[in-house]
Amino acid sequence: MAFDLFDLSGSRALVTGSSQGIGLALAAGLARHGAELVLNGRDGVKLESAATPLRDAGASVSIALFDVTDPAAVNRGVDEIEREVGPIDILINNAGMQFRSPLEDFPADKWDQLLRTNISSVFYVGQAVARHMISRGRGKIVNVASVQSELARPGIAPYTATKGAVKNLTRGMCTDWAKYGLQINALAPGYFKTPLNQALVDSQEFSAWLEKRTPAGRWGDVDELVGAAVFLSSQASSFVNGHTLYVDGGITTSL
């Protein structure tokens, strides 16, 4: 059947930064398509709160508490999942942060924090998981990029730099790891209603600008990312590699 291409039953997905927002929505979507989940973050209380409704809905959910910006902690955490929970078939590299400031006043410590959180974590977790996937000859890695992989806006130049790097690191992972049977792609959301964007959602001025700027004329809802994530995590994308899939209401297509 055609829908078998999107069936994730029997697979296990590690989703970083999955206690809220896009990460939690993607995890829930993968679970609805049959995947077992490993939720990751640094706050155990938030992770358990996120896991409870997923378990109540019938999902198999484990918790992996480690800091994705610490390479030693990442290696220990991934090895523990592989040893104690089971093989990671799907990685959603979602952990990220934002900090807004005019570029001329941007604090150096926030620049370093953005780099560690938004791009170094993708490398650390991607590398640790890929080492296991390579030995099995299969695996799916989905790095969460952004429309800011292509576009810029005042006050977020460093964020834009990190998301551009995620796009090109995805290409690099493909060139190194596709030969081992891995598919590595990026999912690039547009403007979605999330805790990360709450200040913008609450701004009538920004929301009015966004609705005019986006061909679809509105903010996205996080559940609208699930279909693309399932596609990139499933056999339906078996020959899709190094690609960045924009889910943005058309904002990257229009001036």
JOURQUI-V397425 format. One record per residue. RES is the residue in three letters. PHI is phi in whole degrees, -180 to 180 (999 if undefined). D_CENTER is the distance of its C-alpha to the mean C-alpha in Angstrom with 1 decimal. Layout:
RES,PHI,D_CENTER
RES,PHI,D_CENTER
This chain:
MET,999,28.5
ALA,-61,25.9
PHE,-69,23.6
ASP,-60,23.6
LEU,-61,21.3
PHE,-107,18.5
ASP,-81,19.7
LEU,-104,17.4
SER,-58,20.3
GLY,87,20.9
SER,-105,17.5
ARG,-124,15.4
ALA,-118,11.7
LEU,-95,10.3
VAL,-119,7.2
THR,-81,7.1
GLY,57,8.0
SER,-112,8.9
SER,-84,12.3
GLN,-163,11.9
GLY,60,10.5
ILE,-62,7.5
GLY,-59,6.2
LEU,-68,9.9
ALA,-63,10.3
LEU,-66,8.0
ALA,-60,9.8
ALA,-62,13.0
GLY,-66,12.8
LEU,-64,12.4
ALA,-64,15.3
ARG,-64,17.3
HIS,-97,17.3
GLY,107,18.6
ALA,-76,15.9
GLU,-79,16.7
LEU,-117,14.1
VAL,-125,13.6
LEU,-88,12.1
ASN,-125,11.6
GLY,180,12.7
ARG,-107,15.9
ASP,-110,17.8
GLY,-63,19.3
VAL,-65,20.9
LYS,-64,17.9
LEU,-66,16.2
GLU,-66,19.4
SER,-64,19.7
ALA,-72,16.4
ALA,-73,17.5
THR,-58,21.0
PRO,-66,20.6
LEU,-66,18.4
ARG,-65,21.2
ASP,-61,23.8
ALA,-84,22.4
GLY,104,23.0
ALA,-80,19.6
SER,-91,19.8
VAL,-131,17.7
SER,-114,17.9
ILE,-115,16.9
ALA,-126,15.9
LEU,-95,16.9
PHE,-157,16.2
ASP,-90,15.3
VAL,-70,12.5
THR,-92,14.7
ASP,-112,17.7
PRO,-60,18.0
ALA,-67,20.8
ALA,-66,19.1
VAL,-62,16.1
ASN,-61,18.6
ARG,-64,20.6
GLY,-65,17.8
VAL,-67,16.6
ASP,-62,20.2
GLU,-67,21.1
ILE,-59,18.6
GLU,-61,20.0
ARG,-83,23.5
GLU,-98,23.6
VAL,-105,21.1
GLY,145,20.8
PRO,-63,19.1
ILE,-90,15.3
ASP,-93,15.0
ILE,-133,11.3
LEU,-118,8.5
ILE,-107,4.9
ASN,-84,4.2
ASN,-108,2.6
ALA,-54,6.4
GLY,-168,8.2
MET,-148,11.6
GLN,-136,14.2
PHE,-147,17.9
ARG,-110,20.4
SER,-167,23.8
PRO,-54,26.2
LEU,-59,25.6
GLU,-68,29.1
ASP,-111,28.6
PHE,-66,25.1
PRO,-69,25.5
ALA,-63,25.1
ASP,-68,23.6
LYS,-73,20.7
TRP,-59,20.2
ASP,-63,20.0
GLN,-65,17.6
LEU,-62,15.2
LEU,-62,15.4
ARG,-64,15.0
THR,-78,12.0
ASN,-92,10.0
ILE,-125,11.3
SER,-62,13.5
SER,-63,11.0
VAL,-64,9.1
PHE,-67,12.7
TYR,-61,13.9
VAL,-72,11.6
GLY,-59,11.4
GLN,-66,15.2
ALA,-63,16.0
VAL,-73,14.4
ALA,-61,15.8
ARG,-57,19.2
HIS,-75,19.5
MET,-62,18.1
ILE,-60,20.6
SER,-66,23.4
ARG,-95,22.8
GLY,77,22.4
ARG,-164,19.3
GLY,157,15.6
LYS,-122,12.3
ILE,-122,9.4
VAL,-121,6.4
ASN,-93,5.0
VAL,-86,3.4
ALA,-96,7.1
SER,-172,9.6
VAL,-60,13.2
GLN,-74,14.1
SER,-72,13.5
GLU,-120,16.8
LEU,-118,18.4
ALA,-129,19.7
ARG,-147,21.1
PRO,-56,23.6
GLY,93,22.5
ILE,-134,19.0
ALA,-56,19.9
PRO,-63,18.3
TYR,-60,14.9
THR,-59,15.6
ALA,-62,16.6
THR,-67,13.4
LYS,-76,11.3
GLY,-65,14.2
ALA,-68,13.9
VAL,-60,10.3
LYS,-60,11.9
ASN,-78,14.9
LEU,-65,13.6
THR,-59,11.9
ARG,-62,15.5
GLY,-65,17.0
MET,-60,15.2
CYS,-61,16.4
THR,-65,19.9
ASP,-89,20.2
TRP,-113,18.8
ALA,-60,19.4
LYS,-65,22.9
TYR,-95,22.1
GLY,95,20.7
LEU,-94,16.9
GLN,-114,14.8
ILE,-123,12.0
ASN,-136,10.4
ALA,-120,8.0
LEU,-109,7.0
ALA,-116,8.6
PRO,-73,9.4
GLY,-84,12.9
TYR,-93,14.4
PHE,-120,13.4
LYS,-76,15.4
THR,-138,13.4
PRO,-57,14.9
LEU,-63,13.5
ASN,-105,15.5
GLN,-59,18.4
ALA,-62,21.0
LEU,-74,20.5
VAL,-60,20.6
ASP,-76,23.8
SER,-86,25.3
GLN,-61,27.6
GLU,-64,28.1
PHE,-67,24.5
SER,-62,23.8
ALA,-65,27.0
TRP,-62,26.0
LEU,-62,22.5
GLU,-63,24.3
LYS,-76,26.8
ARG,-78,24.3
THR,-95,22.1
PRO,-53,24.0
ALA,-72,22.7
GLY,77,24.2
ARG,-164,21.8
TRP,-69,18.5
GLY,-89,15.9
ASP,-100,15.4
VAL,-58,12.0
ASP,-65,13.5
GLU,-76,13.9
LEU,-90,10.3
VAL,-64,11.1
GLY,-58,13.6
ALA,-66,11.5
ALA,-66,8.9
VAL,-65,12.1
PHE,-56,13.8
LEU,-72,11.5
SER,-97,11.6
SER,-114,15.4
GLN,-67,18.7
ALA,-62,18.7
SER,-111,16.8
SER,-64,19.0
PHE,-122,20.1
VAL,-102,17.1
ASN,-149,16.1
GLY,74,14.9
HIS,-96,14.1
THR,-112,12.0
LEU,-101,12.0
TYR,-87,12.6
VAL,-122,12.7
ASP,-143,14.8
GLY,65,18.2
GLY,94,19.7
ILE,-64,19.5
THR,-80,19.0
THR,-102,22.1
SER,-130,24.5
LEU,-83,26.5
